[in-house]
C-alpha cells in the first residue's frame, strides 16, 4: 500500500488526475490494476488517498517540532522555516494541492478525514500565538487560521511560481544563497507581522 501511494503521489503530481494512468502506477509497483482498484475503489479513490496521505505526512512532521519547548518567537520562526523547507523539498505536495485547487477542492470535499488531519496545524499556530500574546511579545486580535494561511501562502508561492519567476526576472531561485535569503525574509515578515 505504501509503495502504491508513493508511486501514485508522483504520478498524480506530475500528470494531474486526468493525465495519471493506473496502468503506469501498477507497472511501477509490480502489482495489478485490479489490486489497486480492490484497495482504493477507483482512480479517484486512489487520488483522494494520495491527497490524504500527503496532508497526513506534513502534519505528522509538524507534530514532532516540539514548538512548546521554545519561546513564542523562536517557535514561530521554527514553524515558518519548517513550512518553507518542507514545501521546497516536497514539490509533489505543492503540485497535488495546485491540482486539487484546479478541481475546486472536489475530491478533498469527499474526504472524511481531511478536516481532522489539519486541526493539528491550526492548533500549533494557535498555541504559539496565544503563548506570545500572554508573554506580551505578540499583538492581540490575530486569527490563527489566517496566520496559518499567510505562512502557507508565502512558502507555497516559492515552489508554485519559481519556474516562471526565474525566467521572468532572470534569477536563479534555486541557488542555495537565494533560498536562504528568501526563507529568512519570509520568517522575518511573519514575525514582524505578529510582533507587538
KOLKEBA-191917 format. One record per residue (C-alpha): residue number from 1; y negated, x, z negated. Coordinates in steps of 0.02 Angstrom, whole numbers, plus 50000, padded with zeros to 5 digits. Layout:
! KOLKEBA-191917
NUDREN / pos / y / x / z
NUDREN / NUM / Y / X / Z .
...
***
This chain:
! KOLKEBA-191917
NUDREN / pos / y / x / z
NUDREN / 1 / 50000 / 50000 / 50000 .
NUDREN / 2 / 49877 / 50137 / 49953 .
NUDREN / 3 / 49913 / 50229 / 50116 .
NUDREN / 4 / 49886 / 50070 / 50216 .
NUDREN / 5 / 49720 / 50037 / 50128 .
NUDREN / 6 / 49663 / 50217 / 50157 .
NUDREN / 7 / 49702 / 50213 / 50343 .
NUDREN / 8 / 49633 / 50037 / 50361 .
NUDREN / 9 / 49472 / 50090 / 50275 .
NUDREN / 10 / 49443 / 50225 / 50405 .
NUDREN / 11 / 49491 / 50107 / 50547 .
NUDREN / 12 / 49377 / 49965 / 50492 .
NUDREN / 13 / 49234 / 50084 / 50451 .
NUDREN / 14 / 49247 / 50166 / 50621 .
NUDREN / 15 / 49276 / 50012 / 50730 .
NUDREN / 16 / 49224 / 49862 / 50629 .
NUDREN / 17 / 49330 / 49709 / 50601 .
NUDREN / 18 / 49338 / 49656 / 50782 .
NUDREN / 19 / 49373 / 49830 / 50850 .
NUDREN / 20 / 49504 / 49883 / 50723 .
NUDREN / 21 / 49685 / 49870 / 50777 .
NUDREN / 22 / 49829 / 49831 / 50662 .
NUDREN / 23 / 49944 / 49923 / 50785 .
NUDREN / 24 / 49848 / 50084 / 50754 .
NUDREN / 25 / 49850 / 50060 / 50566 .
NUDREN / 26 / 50037 / 50027 / 50571 .
NUDREN / 27 / 50070 / 50180 / 50679 .
NUDREN / 28 / 49964 / 50294 / 50569 .
NUDREN / 29 / 50053 / 50235 / 50411 .
NUDREN / 30 / 50227 / 50234 / 50490 .
NUDREN / 31 / 50250 / 50052 / 50446 .
NUDREN / 32 / 50260 / 49894 / 50548 .
NUDREN / 33 / 50131 / 49762 / 50589 .
NUDREN / 34 / 50249 / 49637 / 50510 .
NUDREN / 35 / 50248 / 49733 / 50346 .
NUDREN / 36 / 50056 / 49739 / 50346 .
NUDREN / 37 / 50048 / 49553 / 50379 .
NUDREN / 38 / 50177 / 49522 / 50243 .
NUDREN / 39 / 50068 / 49612 / 50113 .
NUDREN / 40 / 49895 / 49558 / 50173 .
NUDREN / 41 / 49925 / 49396 / 50268 .
NUDREN / 42 / 49814 / 49437 / 50416 .
NUDREN / 43 / 49696 / 49566 / 50489 .
NUDREN / 44 / 49555 / 49479 / 50396 .
NUDREN / 45 / 49657 / 49485 / 50235 .
NUDREN / 46 / 49679 / 49673 / 50256 .
NUDREN / 47 / 49493 / 49692 / 50291 .
NUDREN / 48 / 49449 / 49597 / 50132 .
NUDREN / 49 / 49572 / 49703 / 50032 .
NUDREN / 50 / 49487 / 49859 / 50102 .
NUDREN / 51 / 49316 / 49793 / 50051 .
NUDREN / 52 / 49375 / 49752 / 49876 .
NUDREN / 53 / 49461 / 49921 / 49856 .
NUDREN / 54 / 49304 / 50010 / 49915 .
NUDREN / 55 / 49195 / 49923 / 49786 .
NUDREN / 56 / 49329 / 49950 / 49653 .
NUDREN / 57 / 49331 / 50137 / 49688 .
NUDREN / 58 / 49145 / 50163 / 49661 .
NUDREN / 59 / 49143 / 50052 / 49506 .
NUDREN / 60 / 49289 / 50146 / 49429 .
NUDREN / 61 / 49198 / 50311 / 49451 .
NUDREN / 62 / 49034 / 50240 / 49383 .
NUDREN / 63 / 49126 / 50184 / 49227 .
NUDREN / 64 / 49175 / 50364 / 49193 .
NUDREN / 65 / 48998 / 50433 / 49199 .
NUDREN / 66 / 48976 / 50414 / 49009 .
NUDREN / 67 / 48794 / 50366 / 49026 .
NUDREN / 68 / 48792 / 50306 / 48846 .
NUDREN / 69 / 48809 / 50488 / 48791 .
NUDREN / 70 / 48642 / 50535 / 48869 .
NUDREN / 71 / 48461 / 50498 / 48828 .
NUDREN / 72 / 48400 / 50349 / 48933 .
NUDREN / 73 / 48300 / 50450 / 49061 .
NUDREN / 74 / 48441 / 50577 / 49081 .
NUDREN / 75 / 48565 / 50435 / 49100 .
NUDREN / 76 / 48458 / 50354 / 49236 .
NUDREN / 77 / 48440 / 50520 / 49325 .
NUDREN / 78 / 48628 / 50545 / 49320 .
NUDREN / 79 / 48662 / 50368 / 49385 .
NUDREN / 80 / 48540 / 50385 / 49531 .
NUDREN / 81 / 48604 / 50559 / 49576 .
NUDREN / 82 / 48784 / 50496 / 49568 .
NUDREN / 83 / 48741 / 50350 / 49683 .
NUDREN / 84 / 48659 / 50466 / 49808 .
NUDREN / 85 / 48805 / 50588 / 49806 .
NUDREN / 86 / 48938 / 50453 / 49814 .
NUDREN / 87 / 48859 / 50364 / 49960 .
NUDREN / 88 / 48828 / 50527 / 50052 .
NUDREN / 89 / 49008 / 50584 / 50026 .
NUDREN / 90 / 49084 / 50414 / 50069 .
NUDREN / 91 / 49012 / 50364 / 50237 .
NUDREN / 92 / 49157 / 50244 / 50264 .
NUDREN / 93 / 49095 / 50142 / 50116 .
NUDREN / 94 / 48921 / 50130 / 50193 .
NUDREN / 95 / 48991 / 50083 / 50362 .
NUDREN / 96 / 49102 / 49948 / 50285 .
NUDREN / 97 / 48953 / 49874 / 50192 .
NUDREN / 98 / 48848 / 49879 / 50351 .
NUDREN / 99 / 48988 / 49794 / 50447 .
NUDREN / 100 / 49007 / 49659 / 50315 .
NUDREN / 101 / 48820 / 49629 / 50320 .
NUDREN / 102 / 48835 / 49604 / 50508 .
NUDREN / 103 / 48960 / 49467 / 50464 .
NUDREN / 104 / 48830 / 49399 / 50341 .
NUDREN / 105 / 48948 / 49426 / 50194 .
NUDREN / 106 / 49075 / 49303 / 50266 .
NUDREN / 107 / 49228 / 49397 / 50205 .
NUDREN / 108 / 49161 / 49453 / 50036 .
NUDREN / 109 / 49117 / 49270 / 50005 .
NUDREN / 110 / 49305 / 49236 / 50012 .
NUDREN / 111 / 49343 / 49365 / 49878 .
NUDREN / 112 / 49399 / 49302 / 49710 .
NUDREN / 113 / 49358 / 49469 / 49627 .
NUDREN / 114 / 49200 / 49541 / 49707 .
NUDREN / 115 / 49078 / 49471 / 49578 .
NUDREN / 116 / 49183 / 49537 / 49434 .
NUDREN / 117 / 49203 / 49705 / 49520 .
NUDREN / 118 / 49015 / 49728 / 49523 .
NUDREN / 119 / 48975 / 49669 / 49346 .
NUDREN / 120 / 49000 / 49846 / 49275 .
NUDREN / 121 / 48868 / 49916 / 49394 .
NUDREN / 122 / 48735 / 49795 / 49334 .
NUDREN / 123 / 48791 / 49814 / 49153 .
NUDREN / 124 / 48774 / 50004 / 49165 .
NUDREN / 125 / 48597 / 49991 / 49234 .
NUDREN / 126 / 48552 / 49859 / 49106 .
NUDREN / 127 / 48616 / 49961 / 48958 .
NUDREN / 128 / 48524 / 50118 / 49015 .
NUDREN / 129 / 48365 / 50019 / 49048 .
NUDREN / 130 / 48371 / 49925 / 48882 .
NUDREN / 131 / 48400 / 50086 / 48785 .
NUDREN / 132 / 48249 / 50161 / 48873 .
NUDREN / 133 / 48140 / 50011 / 48831 .
NUDREN / 134 / 48197 / 50019 / 48649 .
NUDREN / 135 / 48160 / 50206 / 48644 .
NUDREN / 136 / 47987 / 50173 / 48715 .
NUDREN / 137 / 48013 / 50278 / 48872 .
NUDREN / 138 / 48040 / 50137 / 49000 .
NUDREN / 139 / 47919 / 49996 / 49032 .
NUDREN / 140 / 47968 / 49816 / 48997 .
NUDREN / 141 / 47993 / 49674 / 49120 .
NUDREN / 142 / 48109 / 49751 / 49249 .
NUDREN / 143 / 48262 / 49659 / 49312 .
NUDREN / 144 / 48420 / 49767 / 49305 .
NUDREN / 145 / 48489 / 49689 / 49465 .
NUDREN / 146 / 48327 / 49728 / 49556 .
NUDREN / 147 / 48332 / 49905 / 49489 .
NUDREN / 148 / 48511 / 49924 / 49548 .
NUDREN / 149 / 48459 / 49859 / 49719 .
NUDREN / 150 / 48317 / 49985 / 49729 .
NUDREN / 151 / 48432 / 50129 / 49685 .
NUDREN / 152 / 48560 / 50071 / 49812 .
NUDREN / 153 / 48430 / 50044 / 49948 .
NUDREN / 154 / 48355 / 50218 / 49931 .
NUDREN / 155 / 48526 / 50302 / 49931 .
NUDREN / 156 / 48604 / 50191 / 50065 .
NUDREN / 157 / 48465 / 50221 / 50191 .
NUDREN / 158 / 48500 / 50408 / 50194 .
NUDREN / 159 / 48676 / 50379 / 50258 .
NUDREN / 160 / 48647 / 50224 / 50364 .
NUDREN / 161 / 48498 / 50296 / 50458 .
NUDREN / 162 / 48525 / 50483 / 50454 .
NUDREN / 163 / 48575 / 50499 / 50637 .
NUDREN / 164 / 48426 / 50404 / 50705 .
NUDREN / 165 / 48303 / 50484 / 50583 .
NUDREN / 166 / 48370 / 50657 / 50625 .
NUDREN / 167 / 48345 / 50626 / 50811 .
NUDREN / 168 / 48176 / 50540 / 50799 .
NUDREN / 169 / 48096 / 50663 / 50677 .
NUDREN / 170 / 48192 / 50818 / 50734 .
NUDREN / 171 / 48254 / 50858 / 50558 .
NUDREN / 172 / 48424 / 50915 / 50501 .
NUDREN / 173 / 48451 / 50789 / 50362 .
NUDREN / 174 / 48624 / 50859 / 50328 .
NUDREN / 175 / 48562 / 51033 / 50284 .
NUDREN / 176 / 48602 / 51070 / 50101 .
NUDREN / 177 / 48419 / 51102 / 50060 .
NUDREN / 178 / 48366 / 50938 / 50142 .
NUDREN / 179 / 48499 / 50841 / 50047 .
NUDREN / 180 / 48448 / 50918 / 49881 .
NUDREN / 181 / 48265 / 50882 / 49913 .
NUDREN / 182 / 48298 / 50702 / 49963 .
NUDREN / 183 / 48414 / 50674 / 49814 .
NUDREN / 184 / 48285 / 50746 / 49694 .
NUDREN / 185 / 48148 / 50640 / 49774 .
NUDREN / 186 / 48247 / 50479 / 49753 .
NUDREN / 187 / 48291 / 50519 / 49572 .
NUDREN / 188 / 48108 / 50554 / 49535 .
NUDREN / 189 / 48049 / 50395 / 49623 .
NUDREN / 190 / 48163 / 50285 / 49520 .
NUDREN / 191 / 48124 / 50372 / 49355 .
NUDREN / 192 / 47936 / 50362 / 49386 .
NUDREN / 193 / 47952 / 50178 / 49431 .
NUDREN / 194 / 48042 / 50139 / 49269 .
NUDREN / 195 / 47945 / 50255 / 49154 .
NUDREN / 196 / 47818 / 50181 / 49033 .
***
